[in-house]
Amino acid sequence: MWAVAFVLPELLLLTVSPAHAALQHARALFDGETLAGWEVVDFLGTGTVEVRDESIVLGAGDPMTGINWLGDFPTVDYELTLEAKKISGNDFFAAITFPVGDDPCTLVIGGWGGGVVGLSSIDGDDALRNVTTRWMRFDYDRWYSVRLRVTGEKIQAWIDDEPVVDFAYPGHELSVRVEVVPNIPFGISTWHTTGALRNIRVRELETAP
């Protein structure tokens, strides 16, 4: 009886998935109730931004709507996790612009008609035309778990625990498209699309994964 009581917690620790482990010791960037710590980006044609049902809803802009984090944010050796969903529209419902050391980059989710995932930009080539380009189907009103990891050697990303980006960037030029420059250093935007975000967290990596 006592042996079982001591063994079970160890088994539970061994079965924690990488996605769940990534949330341990993470810092929440959204309180589920307000836009505290965020600012609405002044894109030309920005749509409405509101907090609804414990999520940040980015209304469709003409062309863009976005938000920027105003607080401290790491530049390397960190992991960002969030959930995002597409409510309406046919383009990216989450373009995450993030720092990689001194350089910016963007993880595009659902771009170019709704299906492109990848990094913009690598050596001047955006997410539609570089080695990270990937096509995926995204359903409306479904939450997708996103995990983005930046180390000194790689940019990696997962959607619903499926690897979608694994890019060793040293020796390559990282940049962003001109449209998302206002999202530097860390921000999230949509393009002609209404999207929602929740459970936004970041943690710094203590050791290389």
C-alpha positions in Angstrom: 0.0 0.0 0.0 2.7 2.5 1.0 4.9 1.4 -1.9 2.2 2.3 -4.4 1.6 5.7 -2.7 5.3 6.6 -3.2 5.7 5.2 -6.7 2.6 6.8 -8.4 3.9 10.5 -8.1 7.1 9.4 -9.8 5.2 7.8 -12.6 3.1 10.9 -13.0 6.3 13.0 -13.4 7.7 10.7 -16.0 4.5 11.0 -18.1 4.3 14.8 -18.3 4.4 15.7 -22.0 6.9 18.2 -23.4 4.1 20.7 -24.1 2.9 20.5 -20.5 6.5 20.7 -19.2 7.0 23.8 -21.2 4.4 25.6 -19.1 6.1 25.0 -15.8 7.6 28.2 -14.3 6.2 30.2 -17.2 5.2 33.9 -16.9 1.6 34.7 -18.0 1.4 37.7 -20.4 -2.4 37.8 -20.4 -4.6 37.8 -17.3 -7.7 36.6 -19.2 -9.7 39.8 -18.3 -7.9 42.9 -19.5 -5.3 44.1 -22.0 -2.9 45.0 -19.2 0.6 45.0 -20.5 -0.5 45.2 -24.1 -1.0 48.0 -26.6 -3.1 48.0 -29.8 -0.8 48.6 -32.8 -1.7 51.6 -34.9 -1.8 49.8 -38.3 -3.6 51.7 -41.0 -7.1 50.2 -41.0 -6.8 48.5 -37.6 -9.8 46.5 -36.5 -11.4 46.3 -33.1 -9.4 44.7 -30.2 -11.3 43.4 -27.2 -11.2 40.9 -24.4 -14.0 38.4 -24.7 -14.6 35.0 -23.1 -11.1 35.1 -21.5 -9.4 35.7 -24.8 -8.1 38.6 -26.8 -10.1 39.0 -30.0 -8.4 40.7 -32.9 -11.1 41.9 -35.2 -10.4 41.8 -39.0 -8.5 44.9 -40.1 -8.0 46.5 -43.5 -5.6 44.9 -43.8 -4.1 44.3 -40.3 -4.9 44.3 -36.6 -2.4 43.6 -33.9 -1.1 44.0 -30.4 2.3 44.5 -28.8 3.7 43.4 -25.4 5.0 46.4 -23.5 6.9 44.6 -20.7 10.2 42.8 -20.6 10.6 39.9 -23.1 13.7 37.7 -23.6 15.6 37.8 -26.8 17.1 34.2 -26.8 16.8 31.0 -24.9 13.1 31.2 -24.3 9.8 29.4 -25.1 6.5 31.1 -25.9 3.2 29.2 -25.7 -0.3 30.3 -26.5 -3.5 29.2 -28.0 -5.0 30.8 -31.2 -8.1 30.3 -33.3 -9.5 31.7 -36.5 -13.0 33.1 -36.2 -13.5 34.5 -39.7 -11.5 35.5 -42.7 -9.1 33.6 -45.0 -5.6 34.6 -44.0 -3.3 34.5 -41.1 -5.0 34.5 -37.7 -1.7 34.7 -35.8 1.5 36.2 -37.0 3.9 36.2 -34.1 6.8 38.6 -34.4 9.5 37.8 -31.9 13.2 38.6 -31.2 16.1 36.3 -32.1 19.0 38.0 -30.4 19.2 41.4 -32.1 17.1 40.4 -35.1 13.3 40.1 -35.5 11.4 37.3 -37.2 7.8 36.3 -37.6 6.1 32.9 -37.3 3.2 33.1 -39.7 0.2 30.8 -39.0 -2.4 30.5 -41.8 -1.1 33.0 -44.3 -1.5 33.3 -48.1 -5.1 32.3 -48.3 -5.2 30.4 -45.0 -2.8 27.6 -45.2 0.9 28.7 -45.0 3.0 28.2 -41.9 6.6 29.3 -41.8 9.1 32.0 -40.9 9.3 35.4 -42.4 11.9 36.2 -43.5 15.0 34.1 -44.1 17.7 35.6 -46.3 15.0 37.9 -47.7 12.5 35.1 -48.5 9.2 35.2 -46.7 7.2 32.3 -45.3 5.7 31.4 -48.7 9.1 30.8 -50.3 11.8 29.5 -47.9 12.9 26.2 -46.3 10.4 26.6 -43.5 7.3 26.8 -45.8 4.6 24.4 -44.8 0.9 24.0 -45.8 -1.7 23.2 -43.2 -5.4 23.2 -42.9 -6.9 25.4 -40.1 -10.6 25.0 -39.1 -12.7 27.9 -37.9 -13.5 28.3 -34.2 -11.0 25.7 -33.2 -8.2 26.4 -30.6 -4.7 25.5 -31.8 -1.8 25.2 -29.3 1.3 27.0 -30.4 4.8 26.6 -29.0 7.7 28.7 -30.2 11.3 28.0 -28.9 14.3 30.3 -29.6 17.8 29.2 -28.6 21.2 30.4 -29.7 21.2 27.7 -32.5 17.6 27.1 -33.6 14.1 28.5 -34.0 11.6 25.7 -33.4 7.8 25.7 -33.4 5.0 23.2 -32.8 1.3 23.4 -33.5 -0.8 21.0 -31.4 2.6 19.3 -30.5 3.3 18.7 -34.2 6.7 20.1 -35.3 6.2 22.7 -37.9 9.6 24.6 -37.8 13.0 23.4 -37.0 15.5 25.9 -38.4 19.2 26.4 -37.5 19.6 30.1 -38.2 23.3 30.9 -37.6 24.8 32.0 -40.9 21.4 33.2 -42.2 19.8 36.7 -42.3 16.6 37.0 -40.3 14.2 39.8 -40.9 10.4 40.6 -41.1 8.2 41.8 -43.9 7.6 45.6 -43.8 3.9 45.1 -42.9 4.7 43.7 -39.4 7.6 46.1 -38.6 5.3 47.8 -36.0 5.1 44.5 -34.2 8.8 44.5 -33.3 10.1 43.3 -30.9 7.2 41.1 -29.8 3.7 41.3 -31.1 0.9 39.3 -32.7 -1.3 40.3 -35.6 -3.9 39.2 -38.1 -4.5 40.0 -41.8 -8.1 40.6 -43.1 -9.0 38.0 -40.5 -10.6 37.9 -37.0 -8.6 35.8 -34.6 -8.5 35.1 -30.9 -5.6 34.5 -28.5 -5.5 33.1 -24.9 -3.1 31.5 -22.4 -0.1 33.5 -23.6 3.0 32.5 -21.6 6.7 32.8 -21.8 9.5 31.1 -19.9 13.2 31.5 -20.1 15.2 28.3 -20.8 17.6 27.5 -18.0 19.6 25.0 -20.1 19.7 24.0 -23.7 16.8 21.6 -24.5 
